Amino acid sequence: MLKPQGFKPETFMSIVRWKLVNMLRDAGNILDHTYGYITKFNRIALDLEKSHSTDAFVIAGGTMQERSSVNF
């Protein structure tokens, strides 16, 4: 008998993401979310290197602001 497998990590994160978004909205919060392909498009349009801190900068609406040299 095969042992049942859980969700793939991507599927699990998608379920958790929407659950969190809906819970926050139901609690009266105003929020917006984005997708990786949008972040990638914006990062490339700004000619920025790929990193977690650069993606956070782009998601937060960064364009030409001065940035710290510390990368995580």
N, C-alpha and C positions, 0 to 999 in steps of 0.2 A: 504494500500500500504506500502510495506517495504521500509524503508530508506536505500539507498545504503551505504554499509560499505566500508571503505578505506582498504588499504592493511594491512595485519598483520605486526607487527613491523619487523619481520625477513625478510619478502619479501621486505618491503620498504628499509631496510638497504642494502639488496643485490642489489637492483636497484641503489641506491645512490652510493654504493661502485664501481660498474662497470662504472657508469657514470663518477665518479671522476677519476678512473684509466685511462679511455679512454681520458678524457679531458687533463689530465696531460701528457700522452704520445703524444697526438696530438700537444701539446704545445712544444714538443721537450725534455721533461724531461725523464731521464733514471730512472726507478723505478722498484721495485720488491715488491710483496705482498705475504702474507702467509694466511694460514687457521688455524682455531682454533685447528683442530685435529693434525696438525703438531706441533704447539706450545705445546699442551698437551703432545704429544709423547716425544718431546725434554725435557720438564720440568721434566717428570717422569724419563727419562733416566739420568738426572742430579741429581735426588733425591731431588728436590726442592719443597717447599710447594706452594700451589696454592694461588696466590694473583695477583692483577693488576701489582704491581711493579715487581714481579717475571716474569710474562708473558712478560712485556716490556723488561726485562733483556734478556730473552731467544730470543725474536724476534729480538733484536738488535745484536744477535750473542754472547751473554755472555756465558761463560762456567765456568771458575775458577777465574775470576777477583774478586778482593776485592770489596765488595758491602757496601753501606751505610746501617745503621741500621734503617733508616727512611722508613716506609711503608705508602703508601697512600691508 
